[in-house]
Amino acid sequence: MPTRITSKGQVTIPVDIREAAHASAGTALDWSYDPLGQRIIATKATTRARKPRSRFAALRGTAGTGMSTAEIMALTRDPTET
């Protein structure tokens, strides 16, 4: 079953191969050579980073231990006002 590589380096994977690998749209694949270097093998990727639900979810839990709340408030207040 011949396939062609597009000018962008894309290949259409034939249906029977996709079905045998249980691959559908969005499935991440790892590509490698067989031990003799004669065939290219595609397998499902074992780890895949999931896209965060929102830009805020991506930042959740990333704050470090920096200044205390009192120190931050002291920076935002005008020292001449009492």
C-alpha positions in Angstrom: 0.0 0.0 0.0 2.0 2.9 -1.3 1.7 6.4 0.3 3.2 9.7 -0.6 4.9 12.3 1.5 3.6 15.8 1.0 5.8 18.9 0.6 5.1 19.6 4.3 6.4 16.1 5.3 2.9 14.7 6.0 1.8 11.2 5.3 -1.7 9.7 5.3 -1.7 6.5 7.4 -3.8 3.8 5.6 -7.1 2.9 7.4 -6.2 -0.8 8.1 -3.0 0.3 9.8 -4.8 2.9 11.9 -7.4 0.4 12.9 -4.8 -2.2 13.8 -3.0 0.3 16.0 -6.3 1.6 17.4 -5.3 5.1 16.4 -7.7 7.9 15.7 -7.5 11.6 15.1 -5.4 13.2 17.9 -3.6 9.9 18.8 0.1 10.6 19.6 2.4 8.1 17.9 6.1 7.3 18.5 8.1 6.4 15.4 11.2 4.1 15.4 13.1 1.6 13.2 12.9 -2.1 13.6 16.2 -3.7 15.0 17.5 -4.3 11.4 16.6 -0.7 10.3 14.4 -2.1 7.5 11.0 -0.9 8.7 9.6 2.1 10.4 7.4 1.2 13.4 4.7 3.4 14.8 3.4 2.8 18.3 1.1 4.8 20.6 3.0 7.2 22.7 3.1 6.2 26.3 3.1 9.7 27.8 1.3 12.6 26.5 1.1 16.0 28.0 -2.5 17.1 28.3 -3.5 20.6 27.3 -4.6 22.6 30.3 -8.3 23.4 30.4 -7.6 27.2 30.6 -4.6 29.5 30.8 -5.3 29.8 34.5 -5.2 26.0 35.0 -1.8 26.0 33.4 -0.5 28.4 36.2 -2.2 26.6 39.1 0.3 25.5 41.7 3.3 27.4 40.2 3.7 30.0 42.9 6.9 29.8 44.8 7.7 30.7 48.3 8.6 34.3 48.0 7.4 37.3 50.0 4.8 37.1 52.7 1.4 38.8 52.3 2.5 41.5 54.7 5.7 42.2 52.7 3.7 42.5 49.4 1.1 44.8 51.1 4.0 47.0 52.4 5.3 47.4 48.8 1.9 48.5 47.5 1.2 51.1 50.2 2.5 54.7 50.1 5.0 55.0 53.0 4.2 58.7 53.4 0.6 57.9 54.3 -0.1 56.9 57.9 
